[in-house]
Amino acid sequence: MGSASRIMRAALHAFFTHYHPAASSAALLALPFSAAALLSRSPPPSLLLLPALSRRLRRVLVAAGFPPASQLLFLLNHKLSQSAFSFLATLPFSLSFLLLSKSCAVRALQPAKHHQNQRTSSYPAMARTQLANYAALLLANLAVFAALLAAFNAAEALGLGGGGAGEGRAALALSAAGVIVYSVALANAAAVCNLATVVAAAEPGRDRGGCGAVLRAALLLLARGGGADAATAVAVALPASLATAAVEGLFQLRVMRLYMADGRITSAMVCEGLLIAYIHSMICVLDTVVTFIVYQTCKATHSCHLLDLEEKGDFIA
């Protein structure tokens, strides 16, 4: 697959070439999801669901064998509780408005000839794929947790989890390594899931929905190059992730902080919140465009690889 910078340039060119359909239809369709996502990331203090969820997750992680005083436990507990609350709050919107927005963006990027040949709606396949993505992300989290738990148990068996200075440094190094492993594993899983959604939108007539789309995306990213394509997909998704985090921080600063200070909602706060939510929805559309360019690049590279195998006589139909 091409370099990350080349893919980003192609994605930006495609985004601005189809700016009007992306800005009007796709971004407006993603607006309810963006508003729900921003609100779920900044829940009011009066909402007691998030602290209760955090306490229950901490009990589960400690009972599973994670050291109670580990920094990794604190980070995992905070990240998981926030992600679980945001997932539950945005689930109806991600299965409806977000998928419709992605379908609209992919359709705007495809040639008109493809629209004539495509007679079926892509939404059912995308909905099945989104549910399969949730299951895949859950399995990825469980696999990483099992590996981290085995590492902590091995460290405790070797006497590296005690209270000495050297043992404390070893536990800290193990926690830092756990954070890195968790981040890398989840980033790769998210890249595969994002590509699977685009596969379901671009190939609805080929029964690519559900687990088939996830498998197709994994093969496109991992079948060739020893994971180089997956690393490129993670790299091109990083700007959208950073931009999303910046927009969430801006919403927290400009809207939620004023609401928590005054306890009332003004028209200026509503207008500014809608503008920030629209920026968030545009980032979602741009991320879909980037993923579609990754899909096209992986597909072209995969086709060339199959041709090379046929020429060498290594490919058997």
N, C-alpha and C positions, 0 to 999 in steps of 0.2 A: 504494500500500500504506500501511497505517497507520503511526503513529510507532513508534519502537523501544520506548518506555516502555509504550505501549498493548499491544503484542505481548507484552512481558515479563509484564505483569500478567495477560493472558489465559492465557499459558503456565503461570504459577505457579498460577492458579486451576484450570486443567485438571489440573495435576500433583497438587495436593492433593485435588481431587475424586476422582481415580482413584489415590489414594496406595497403597491396599492391593495392587492388581494390579501397580502399578509397583514397589513396594518388594519384593514377594515374588517374582514371576515374572521380570520384565524385569531387575531389578537382580541377582538371583542368576544369571541366564543370562549377564550381562555380567561376572560376577566373575572367571572364568578369564582373560578378555581383559585386565581391569584389572590382575590380578596380573602377567601377562606384560608389560604395558606399563610398569608401575612397575619391574619387575626389569630390563627392557631399557634404561630410562633411567638406571639406576645399576649398570652392570656392574662386577664386582669387578676389582681391578687385575691379578689373575693372568690375566685373559682378554686375549689378545694380538690378537684379531681386530679390535677397534675401532682401536687405534693403526696396525695394518697397513692397514686400510681408509682411515684418515685420510691416511696417507702416499701411498697410491696416488691418492687423489682430488686431493691437492695437486699431484702430478706431472702429472695430466691437466689441471688448471686452468692450471698454469704453461705447459704445452705448448700449450694452446689460445690463449694470448696474454695472460692476466691478469698484471699486474705482480707479481713475487715479493714485494715489500715492501709491497704494498697491504693496508690494514686490511680492505678488502672481501674479499680473498682469504682472509684468516684466518677471518673470520666465515662466509663461504660454506663453507669447508672443514670448519669445526667443525660447522656446522648440517647440512650434507649427510651427513657421516660418521655423526653421531648419528642422523639421520633414517633413513638407509639401514640401519643396524644394528637400530634399533627396528622398522622395517618388516619386515625378514627374520625377526626374532624373534617378532613378533606376527602374521605373515601367516596361519598356520593358525587362530588364535583369532579374528582379524577376519573371516575368511571363514565362520566357523561360529557361535561363541557371540555375537559382537557383532551379527551380522545377525539371529540368532534373537531377541536382546534387543530390537533395534529393531522387528522385526516384531511382537513381543508388545506393545510400548509403543504402536505405531500402532493395533493392533487394539483395545487398551483404550480409546483415544480416539475410535474411530469408533462411530457409532450401531449399535444392534443390527440395524436394518433393512439396513444395509450388509453385515453378516455373513451374513444370509440370502441376499443376492444374490451374495455372493462364494463361488464354489464351487472355486476353484483356490487352491493354496498360493502365497504371495507369495515364498517363499524362493528358488526358481529365478530369478525375475526380479531379486531383490535381489542374488543372487550374480553374475549377469551384469552388473548395474549396478555392483557394487563393482569388478569387473575393468575395466570401462570407466572408472570413476573413477580407478583407478591409471594407466591410459593417458593420461587427460586431465591429471592432475597432472604426469606425466612430460613431456608436450608443453608444458605451461605453464612448467615449469622450463627446458626447452630453449629456449623462445622468449625468456624473460627473460635467460638466459645469452647468447644470440646478440645481444640488444640491448645488454647491458652490455659485451660484447666489442667490438662495433662502436663504442660510446662511448669505451672506453679506447684503441682503435686510432686513432680520430679525434683524441683528446686528445694522443696521442703524435705524430701527424703534425703537429699544430699547435704542438708544442714545449711542451706543458703537463705532461709527465711527467718532467721533469728534476729536478735536485737543488737548484735555487734555492728561496728562501723563498716567493716568489710562486707558483712552479710546484708546490711542495709543498702550499701551501694549496689550489690548484686541484685537485690530485689527491685531497686529503682531502675537499673539497666534492663531487667526483665520486663518491667512495666512499660518502659519506653519502647522496647522491641515489640511488645504486645500491641501498643497503639499503632505502630508503623504497620505491622502485619494486618491488623484489623482494617486500617484505612486503605491499604493496597487491595486487600481482598474485596472489600465492599465497593471500591472504585471500579474494579474489573467486573464485578457482578452487575453494577449499575450500567456500565457501558454495554454489556451484553443485553440487558433488559431494554434499554433505550433503543438499541438497534433492532431488537425483536419487534417492538411496537411499529417501527418504520417498515420492517419486512411485512408485517401483517397489513399495513396500509398500502404498500406498493404492490403486493402480490396477493390480493384477496381471493382471486379466482383459482389459486393453486393450492388451496386448503393449507395455508401457512399459519392459520390462527392457533392459539393455544401453545401447547408444548412444542408443536412442530416449528413455530416461528422462533421460539427460544433456541431450539436445537439448530435451526438454520443460521441464526445470528452467531451462535457459538462456533459453528463450523467456519463461517466467513471470517471471524476474527482470529481463531486459534488454529485452523487447519494448516496454515502456511506461515512460514517465517518464525516459528518458535516463539510465538507470542508478541512479535514486533507489531503486528497489526492491532492487537489489543492495547499495547502501550501507546500507540498513536491515537487510538480512540479515546483512551483516558486523558491524553494530553489535550486533545481538541475540546473535550468536555470541561476542562478546568476553567477556562475564561467564563463560561456561562455559570458555573458553580460559584465562582468568586463574585460575579455580578449579582447573582441571586442573594448571596450573603450580604453584599453591600446594600441592596434594596431593602432587605429585611431590617438591617441596622438603621437605614434612613426612616423606615416606617416606625420603628421603635422610638427614634429620636424626635421625629416631627409630629407624630400622632399620639402614640401610646403614652409618652412621657407627659404630654399636656393633659391627656385625659386622666391620668393618675394623679396629677397635681391639682386639677380643678374639679374633677369628678363630673364633668358635663361635656356634652358633645356640641360643637358649634358647626355652623355651615362651612367655615374655612377649613376645619379639620376634615369634614366629609369630602370637600373638593380636593384637598391635598391628598387624602387617603385614596381617593379614586384615581388621581393622577399617578401616585406611586404604584397602585395595583395595575394600572395600564402599562407602566414601565416593566413591571414584573411579567405581565402577559406577553409583552414584546420579547423579553428574554426567553420565555418558554418557546415562542415561535422560532426565534433565532437558533435555539438549541435543537429544535426539530429540523431546521434547515441544515445545520452542521451534521447531524446524524444521518440525514438523507444523502449528503455528499459522501460521508463515510461509507454508507451502504453502496452507493454507485461505484466508489473506488474499490471497495472490497470485492464487489461482484465482478468488475472488470479484471482485477488481479486474479481472482479465483478462476475465471474463464481462461485467461492466458496460461495459468498453471495447468489446467486440464488439457489444453492444447499441447503444452510441452510434454506432458506425460503420454499423450497419444502418439506424438512424434517419436518418443523414445521406446514406445511399445510397452510401457509400464502400466497403462490404464486399461482396465478390462470393463467394458460396459455391462 
